[in-house]
């Protein structure tokens, strides 16, 4: 009996210690987000007019009108929370996930934090992002035991590629600016091109006029062993709208890798909460702590 109690006590202490380290990792995410927010310039505060959409390719303009950007100011900071599921690998299968984003369109950046429950009481915590000119991806077991920490030029490009896709979470971030421009392809599609500090990313945007769903096609960095290899990626934005901050966001985000061996579904997120700010003032302090 005494041995069993001792073992139980050791387990409880270990779990408490891992939980404390997990909280520290989340605070590090908040600190990275606050640094990105501090580096992001204040955007024009005037409401967006219909005239600003006139020069955009038709599917992009229709998407922004449906999202409700006309009459709204440009968002300087966006914070989103999501649930859903994630596929770490074919062998592991789909796992529940809860995550959060911080996106700054002014100096384009995103930070993402996700908790994946790979088994009962066994979470994997992942942090991914592109900010202050660099990309970085970190993965930890229990939010404490390092599994991966990827950075360097290849990760910079991979993070920048993902950044362009994540900017679609913020409707006003799709307006042309110093870093972003649009090229028409045909009546139903257009190409977005994002450039910054010698990096370049592009995606093809398509919108279904019947349902309002949008499809994104791009190259993204796929982790293959110890290398990051550019691979085609397809994302779909659909579902019932979530109304937040004057905008109407499609709730469901699905993504698949188009690999040589075939299509591999990868993410299936559902946006649960979104907040937008037109000014960066006190933004770091307003990030909600767990």
Secondary structure, DSSP 8 states (H G I E B T S, - for coil): -HHHHHHHHHHHHHHHHHHHHHHHHHHHHHHHHHHHHHHS-----S-B-GGGGTTS-HHHHHHHHHHT-BT----SEEEEEEEEEEES-TTT-EEEEEEEEEEETTTTEEEEEEEEEEETTEEEEEEEEEETTEEEEEEEETTTEEEEEEESHHHHHHHHHHHHHHGGGSGGGGS--SSEEEEEEETTEEEEEEEETTEEEEEEEEE-TTT--EEEEEEEEEEETTEEEEEEEEEEEEEEEEEETTEEEEEEEEEEEEETTEEEEEEEEEEEEEEEES--TTHHHHS---
